Amino acid sequence: MKTRGKKNVMFLLAAVTVMCLIPAAAFAAGEEGAETVSRFYASFWALVPPLVAIGLALITKEVYSSLFVGIILGGLFSANWHPVGALDNILNEGIISAVSGTAGIFVFLVILGAIVALVNKAGGSAAFGRWAEVHIKSRVGAMLATFMLGVLIFIDDYFNCLTVGSVMLPVTDRHKISRAKLAFLIDATAAPICMIAPVSSWAAAVSEFTKGTGYSGIELFVRAIPYNFYSLLMITFIIAITLMKFDYGPMKLHEFNAMNKGDLFTSGNDDIAETDVELPNPKGRVLDLILPVLMLVVFCVIGLIYVGGFFSGADFITAFGDTDATVGLPWGAIIAFVLSIIYLMARRVVTFKEAMSCIPKGFVAMVPAILILTFATALKNMTGLLGAAEFVKTVMDSAAAGLANFLPAIIFLVACLLAFSTGTSWGTFGILIPIVTAIFDPTSDFLIIGVSACLAGAICGDHCSPISDTTIMSSAGSRSNHVNHVSTQLPYAITVALVSFVVYLLSAFVQNEFVLLPVGIAVLLAVLFVIRHITNGRTA
């Protein structure tokens, strides 16, 4: 059956490609020499490569091959169906340009992975866990501490998932918090927190995807934060449901069994054997976790404003808006990494050899992110060669203004579905952002809201998806049964997603974050009070 399934997927890929190529070949037939401008430029065909990539991703649930097929189609269309010209566009304008243009992001990702490995090797994460066991006295306190640690580790979602679980597991077990609840807290403070942190791998990636919009990437990312309703409302949801002391859906049974029966799993068991977990360094201290993270934040901020011209006379806001994340973030990260090595070696918790071994570990951990970023950027380059932005702008100019106003809500739903099906938020906004930024006027607030809706939807779908890397790592970090984690988290994520969708609908009438966000919080709290009343979940 598996072999047959693989054959079906390959047949589907070939069939979709041929279906797109036959009309294109007919349209371009009869020409011998390559033309400087594609015959498909600024036409509907400019959207075919990303649409094919989206369709294949939804059907096959495999993002790498889907993006690659989109890249191939874009190369063929841009070269008017000439094989040599197509190969040249795919390699030079697509993949090579993507790698060279995002080389700084690759460096930043690798250093991030190395810092994660270094901190865990030094025992800083384990030391925080020992401190928390002494100072945290209640279930609410344990859940809030897990939430706060997730917020603290905002640099990268991988860092979050790989650290929070190992740190808080003994604390939450002692307070009889189910593994499913711990997995939810880890997952909900991974990607959603990273997506609203300007100094993060996510900010760097989004900055690369949003070039050419009239804003610097970081500036647009920062301006989009107040409209990222899913991420912000998920933070509200965690705090509210913890303080209100109730659960609903499958999570209610898991928490009941943990509190009253001491059963942390309800079904399944510990999915990770003790032998698979690296023994913590007994010499580690809490400062061994906090100081590297603080240095990373501080030096990345300094690197960003340095590149933006702060030390050459520009004010802070201007420097932060004009910076280049592909230079500033690696600039700060490498300094933080070197200083962290010096500090931990001086503390004698790691040797130089152990510190150096963290570098290849960091690279291996970030390979999936690097591949997705490369392919998504290459696809973006192909749509640029085909004039997709010009075509979409033409279509939108002729569309009714009222329809355009409701696009943020539609974009949010599309991003949710795509990220859920593919299990990747990076691949989702890598595919959609080039289209989204082409729809709206660069001077309009709807550009910011539309980009926010795309990012929020990508986070939501990734958060719900059982094949998402962060969902899987959250299960592993909490040592929870993966099916339990997905089934208990889904009702919570859907609740926040529905409220977010309503707020994006309201954005058609009010383009003000100081109105929309409080309304969203009020609606979410009202929904939670109604759910608690219906489920009678008033007990702790």
N, C-alpha and C positions, 0 to 999 in steps of 0.2 A: 504493500500500500504506500509506503514511503517513497519507493522508487517511482511508482505511478504518479504520486503527487508532484514529485520533482519534474517529471516529464511534462505534466500538465502545465506547470508554471513556466517551463521553458517554451512550450508551445504557445502559451498565452503571450509571452514576451515577443516571440517571433511574429505572431499574428498581428498584434497591435502595431508593431513596427512596420510591417508590410502594408497594413491598412493605411497608415499615415504616409508611407513613402510612395505608394502607387499614384495617388492624385498629385502629389508634389512632383513626381518624376514627369507626369504628363504635362504639368504646368511649365516645367523647365525644359522640356524636350526640344531638341533641334539646335541647341547651342553647343559650340565646340570649345570656346574659350571662356575662362572665368571672367566675371564682371566685378567691378569694384563695389557695386551696391547690389544687395540681394533683391531678387524679384519679389521676395516675400516680405520685404522691409515694410514695417508699419501696417501690416495686414493681419487678418485673423491668424494666419500661419505663424506669426511671431509668438502667439500664445500656445501653440500646439506642444512644443517641447515641455514647458512646465506642466501643462494639463495632462500630457501623457505620463510624466513622472508622478503626478498626483494620483492619476487613475491606477497606475501600476502599483504604487505604494499601498493604496487602499485595498487592492485585490490580493497582492502577493504578501503584504505585510513585511516587505523586505526593502529597506530604504536605499542601500548601496546600489544594487542593480537598477532600481527604478530611476535614481538620479543619473546614473551613467547612461541609460537609454535616452533620457531627456537631453543629455549633453551631446550624444551622437546625432540625434535628430536636429538639434540646434546647429551643429557644425555643418550638416548636409544642407539644411535650408539656407544658411548664411552664405554658402559657397555655390548656390544655384545648382546643387546636385553634382558638383564636380568632385570626385573622390580625393584628388590630391589637395585641392583647396579646402575641402572639408576636414581632412586630417590635419592640415596646417592650422585651421581655426580651432579644432578641438585641443590640439596640443599647445600651441602658442598663446592663442587668445583665451583659451579655456583653462586647461589644467595647469600649465606652467605659470600663466599669469596669476591663477588662484594661489598657487604655492608661494610664488615670490611676493604677492601682495599681502599674504597672511603669515609670512615667515615669523614676524614678531609675535603673533598670537601663538604660533606653535611653540616658540621658546617659552612664552609665559605659561602655557599649559604644562610643558615638561617640568618647569621649575616648580609649579604648583604641586604636581604629583610627587616630586622629590621632597618638598617640604612636608607633605602628608606622611610619607614614609619615614622621614627623619623624626618628626614629632612622636609618631607611634613607637619608633625604635628607642627613643630616649625615655619613654615611659611617662610622658607628660599627660597623655589622655588617661592612663590608668591612675595616675596620682590624683587627678580631679575626681575620679570615681571614688577613691578612698576618702577624699575630703567630703564629698557629698554624702557618703554613708553616715558620717558623724553629725553633719549639720542639718540635714533634711529630715524633718520629723513626721510628715504627713503625706497621704496620697496626693493631695492637691499640690503640696510643695514639691513632690517628686516629679509630677507632670509639668509644673511650671518651670522647674529647673531644667528638665529635658528640652522644653520649648526655648528657654533662654540660651542654652548651650547651642541649640540649632541656629538661633539668631546670631550668636557670636561667631559661629563658623560660617560666615556668609560668602567667603571667597570663592568657593566652588562646591557644587552639589556632591561631587564624588568625595571630597574632603569631609563634607557633612555626614554622608551616609557611612563612611568608613570609620568615623570617629565617635559620633554621638551614641551609637548603639553600644559599642564596647565600653564607653565611659559610664553610661547610665544603666546598663543592664543589671548590675548587682543592686543598685538603688531601687529601681522599679520592682524587681523581684521581691525585695525585702518588704515593700509596701503593697504587695499583692496586686500589682498592675499587670493585666494580661499582656502577653507578648504581641498580640494583635494591636492593642492600644499603643504600645511602644513603637511598633512599626509605623503606625499612622503618624505619630508625633514626629518621627524621624523623616518620613516622606514629606509631610506637610511643611517642614522647615528646611527642606533641601532646595529644590528648584524654585519654589515660590519666594523664598528669601533671597536666593541668588539673583532672581529676576528684578529685584528692587534695590540691589546693592550696586552703586556705580563702580566700585572697585571689586571686580569679579571677572571670572572667565566669560560669564554670560554677557556682561557689559562689553567686553572686548569683541566677542563674536557679533553681537547685534550692531556694534559700531561699524564693523566691516560690511555688514549686509546693507546698512542704511546710508552708505556713501552716495553722494550725488543728489541729495534731497534738499539742498539749500542749508542744511544744518551740518555741523560736525557730528560724527557718530555719537560721541559721549553726550553732547548737548541734547540731541534728540532723545537719547536713552533716558537722561535725567528728567527731561520735560514730560516724558511718557509715564514716569513712575506714578504720579498721582491718579492717572487714569487706568492703571493696571489693577482693575477691580478684583479679579480673581485672587491675585496674590495678597492684596491688602485685606480683602474680606476673609481669606483663609486664616490670616493672623487673628482677626477678630473672632472667628469661629472657634479657634483653639482655646483662646482665653475664656470666651463665654461658656463653652461647654464644660470646661474644667471647673470654673467657679460655680456654675449652675449645678454641677455634680449629677449629671445624668447622661445616658447614652441611648441610642435607638438603633433599630436595624439589627443585623447580626452581632454588632459590637456589644449590644446590651447583654446578650447571653455570655459572651466571652468575659466581660467585666463582672457579671454576677458570679460565674464559676470561679473566677480568680479571687474575688473578695470572700465568698462564702464557703468555697470548697478547697481553696488553695490550688486549683487547677489553672495553670497559666496558659494552657493551650486549647482546651475544650475538645479539639480534635487534632490529630497529627501529633507531632512531637518536635523536639529540638532538631532542626534540620542540619545543624553543623556539629560535627563531633568535636570533643574537647581537643583532640590531637591536631585539629585543623586550625586552632587558634594559637597565635604566637604568644608565648609567655611574656607578661609585662616586665619591664625593667624596674626592679624594686627601688632603685635610686632616684627614680623620676619624681619631680615636684610639679605642683600646679603651675608654677611659673614657667616650666618647660613647655607647657601648652600655650599659655597666654602670651608670653614674650615673643615667640616667633610670629604668631598671628598679628600682634600689635605692630611689630616691625614691618610685616608685609603690608599692612594697611597704610602705615605712616609713609613708608618709602615709595609705595605705589602712588599715593596722592602727590608726594613731592615730585616723583618722576613725571606725572601727568602735567602738573603746572609748570615744571621746568621746560618740558617740550612745548607747552603752550606759550612760553615767553614771559612767565611770571618774574623770573630773575633778570629779565631784560627790560622791565618797566611796565609790563601789562598788569592790570589788576587781577585779583584772584578769579573772579567770575569770567572775565574775558579769557584768561589763560586756560581755565578749565574747559571753556567752550571751544577754544581753538586748538586744543591738544590733539595728538595722534595716539590713540590707545595702543596701536601696534608697536609703538616705540616706548611710550611712557610706562606701560605696565611691565614689560620685560626689564626696563631700566630699574624700576623699584624692586621687582621680584628677585633679581639676581643679587642685589645688595642685601636684601633681607635674608636670602638663602645663605650667603657667605657669612654674614654676621651670626646667623643661627648656628651654623657649623662651629664657628669660633666659640660661641657661648657654650654650646653643649659639650664641646671637647674640653673646654676649661673646667666645666662641671664634672668631667670624667664619666659622663653617662653614655657617650658614644666615642668610638675610636675614629680616626681619620678614614680607615678602610671601610668601616661601617657606614660612615657618612657618604663616601663616594659610591657605595653600593646602592644608595637611595636614588641616585640619578637614573640608572637604567630602569629601576622599579617605577619611577615617576613617568618615564617615557612609555613604558608598556601600559600603564594605567590609563594614559591619555590617548592611546592610538585610536580608539573608536571616535572620540571627539575630533581628532585631527582629520580622519578620513571623511567624516560627515561635513566638516567645515570646508575641506578641499572640494568635494563634489558639489556641494550646494553653491559655493562661490563660482565654480566653473559653469554651472547651469545659469547662474545670474549673469555671467559674462556673455553666454550665448544669447540670452534674451535681449541683452543690450545691443549685440550685433544686429539683431533682427528688428530693432526698433519697437519692442513691445510697449515701452512707455508711451511712445507717440500714438500707437494704435489705441491703447486703453484711454488715453486722454481724449482722443477724438470721439470715442464712443461715449465717454462720460459727459462730454460737453453737450452732446445731443440728447442725453437722458434727462428726465425730469429731476428738478432739484430735490423734490421730496424723496425720491428713491435714493439719491446719493446720501441723504441725511440718515437713512436707516442702514447704511452699509456697515458701520462698526459692529452692529449686532449680528449681521450676516457673516462678516469676517470672523467674529468670535466663534460662531457655530462651525464654520468650515475648518478653522484651525483646530478646534476641539476634536472633530471627527478624524481629521488627518493624523494628528498626534496620537490619538487613541489607537488607530489602526496600525501605525508604523512603530509606535513605541519610542519615538524620538521628537523632542521639542526643537532641537537644533535643526534637524532636517526639515521640520514643518515651517519654521519661520525663515529658513533658508530658501524654501520654495516660494512662500507666499509674500514675503516682504517686498521683493522687486515688483510684484504686481500691485500690492497695496500702496506703495509709495508712488506708483504711476497714476493711481486713481484720483488722488486728491491734490488740490492746489497747494504748493509748498508754503504759501503764506497763510493757509487756513488752519484753524484749530483742529479741523477734522483730520488733517494729516497725522497729528500727534495722537488723537483719539483712535484713528484707524490702526496705526502701528501698535498702540497699546492693546487694542482688541486682538490683534494678531498674536502678540506675545502672550497675553493672558490666556487665549484659547489654546496656544501651544502648551503652556504650562498645565492647564486643566486636563487636556487630553493625555499628556504624558503622565500626569499624576494618577489618572484612572487606569491606564493601560497595564495589563498583566505582563506584557512583553517589554515594558520600559526598563532601561538599565537602572534607573534610580529606584523604581518599584522593586525590582529584583534585589538590588543592593540593600534597600531598606529592610526587606525580609531577612536577608543574610545578616545585616548589622544587628537586628533585634533577635536573631536566631528564632524567627517565627516561621511557621508553616506558610508557604507563599500563597496558597489558595485562601487560607484564612485572612491573610493581610489584604488581598485584593477584594474579597467579598465584604469584609467589614469596612474598608475604606470607601468603597464606591458610593454608598448612600450619602456619606458626608461630603464627598467631592461634588456629587450631583446637586446637593442642596446649595452649596456655595456657587456652583456654576449657574443654576437657575436664577439666583438673585443677581449675579453679575450680568446675565443676559438682559434682565429687566432694566438694570442701570444703563447698559449700552443702548437700549431702546430709548430711554429718557434723554440720552445725550443728543438725540435728534432735535430736541427742543431747548436743552440747556447745555452749553459748552463751558461749564465752570466746575472745576474739580472740588471747589469749596462747597458746592451745593450737592453734586452728584455723590461724592464719597460719603458724607453724613447720611444722605438718604439711603444709600446702600447698606450702611451699618445699621440704621434703624429698621429697615426691612428685614435684614438677616436676624436681628435680635427678636423681632416680632415673630418670625417664622419659627425660631427655636423655642420661644415660649409656647407657641401653639403645639409644636411637636411634643414638648415635655408634658403639656396638659393631656394630649391624646394618649401618649404612651404611659402616663402615670409614673414617669421616671423621676419622682421627687426625692428618692432616697439616695444616700451616698453610696 
